[in-house]
Amino acid sequence: LTEYIAGGGSAIIPVIPGDYLHDTKEQIDHALGVTGEFGTSMNVYHSGPSAVALNIHYDAYPVIVLQLQGQKEWIIQNDNFGQNVNDITDWRNVTLT
């Protein structure tokens, strides 16, 4: 796994009940006022320096990104929330460090 990530791979780990991060996920749900069966989802991404964890895509819901280490360029949608991904022409590149 270490060699795979160092070579540009990514590991995507969903947080599920019983995981040590699940209590944190529930606290975030509560802080955001999210209730009900579905709540939020939380994934942990571990990516190498040159990795692209996901191809460019559109999320039909708000996304919170917490980057803990390193530098990554993120391409984000610019003020077109709710539009069809094929109709979006305005994207913004953001580098987090």
C-alpha positions in Angstrom: 0.0 0.0 0.0 2.8 2.4 0.8 4.4 1.8 -2.6 1.1 2.2 -4.3 0.4 5.6 -2.7 3.9 6.8 -3.2 3.5 6.0 -6.9 0.5 8.2 -7.2 -2.3 6.0 -5.9 -5.1 6.9 -3.5 -6.8 5.0 -0.7 -10.5 6.0 -0.1 -11.9 4.7 3.3 -15.5 5.3 4.2 -16.3 6.0 7.9 -18.9 3.5 9.1 -20.5 2.7 12.5 -17.9 1.1 14.7 -14.9 3.1 13.2 -13.0 5.2 15.6 -14.0 8.3 13.5 -17.7 7.6 13.6 -18.3 9.5 16.9 -16.6 12.5 15.2 -18.9 12.1 12.2 -21.9 12.1 14.5 -20.7 15.2 16.3 -20.3 17.0 12.9 -23.9 15.8 12.0 -25.2 17.3 15.2 -23.2 20.6 14.8 -24.7 21.0 11.3 -28.2 20.2 12.5 -28.4 17.0 10.4 -30.8 14.5 11.8 -32.5 11.4 10.5 -31.5 8.0 9.2 -29.2 9.3 6.4 -27.1 12.0 8.0 -23.9 12.8 6.3 -21.2 10.6 4.9 -17.5 10.9 5.7 -14.5 9.5 3.8 -10.8 9.5 4.5 -8.6 9.9 1.5 -4.9 9.1 1.6 -3.2 10.2 -1.6 0.3 10.3 -2.9 1.9 13.6 -4.1 0.9 13.2 -7.7 -2.4 11.3 -7.1 -5.8 12.2 -8.5 -8.1 10.5 -6.0 -11.3 11.1 -8.1 -11.8 12.2 -11.7 -13.4 15.6 -12.1 -17.0 15.3 -11.0 -20.0 17.1 -9.5 -21.4 16.6 -6.0 -25.1 17.5 -5.7 -24.6 18.4 -2.1 -22.3 20.6 -0.1 -18.8 19.1 0.6 -16.4 20.0 3.4 -12.7 19.3 2.8 -10.2 19.1 5.6 -6.7 18.7 4.3 -4.3 17.7 7.0 -0.9 17.6 5.2 0.8 18.4 2.0 -0.3 20.5 -1.0 -3.1 19.6 -3.4 -4.7 21.5 -6.3 -8.5 21.3 -6.0 -10.8 22.1 -8.9 -14.1 23.5 -7.5 -17.3 24.6 -9.1 -17.8 28.4 -9.2 -21.3 29.5 -8.0 -23.3 27.1 -10.1 -24.7 24.8 -7.4 -27.6 22.7 -8.6 -26.8 22.9 -12.3 -26.2 19.8 -14.5 -22.5 19.0 -14.5 -22.5 19.2 -18.4 -23.8 22.8 -18.2 -21.1 24.0 -15.9 -18.4 26.0 -17.7 -16.9 28.0 -14.8 -14.5 26.0 -12.6 -11.8 27.4 -10.2 -8.5 25.8 -9.3 -7.6 26.2 -5.7 -4.3 25.0 -4.1 -4.5 24.1 -0.4 -1.3 23.9 1.6 
